[in-house]
Amino acid sequence: MFARLFLDHPAKVDETFFEHMLFALKFAGLLFAAGAAALVHALIPCLFEKTASGIIARLYERTHNRGR
């Protein structure tokens, strides 16, 4: 049960638990940054015109086909 919950998925992407945790925390931080940029852009359209979409595109590139 422990392995299934904490180790199986990181192993599928060739990472240890802590490597995967660090990657996921960085990913979450960038998603929060993209959300904040989108929120500011919604209120003041001339700011952060491409920031959120640029972050999302970079995250997609980092994760596409990961562990396959």
Order of alpha helices (4+ residues) and beta strands (2+ residues): alpha-alpha-alpha-alpha
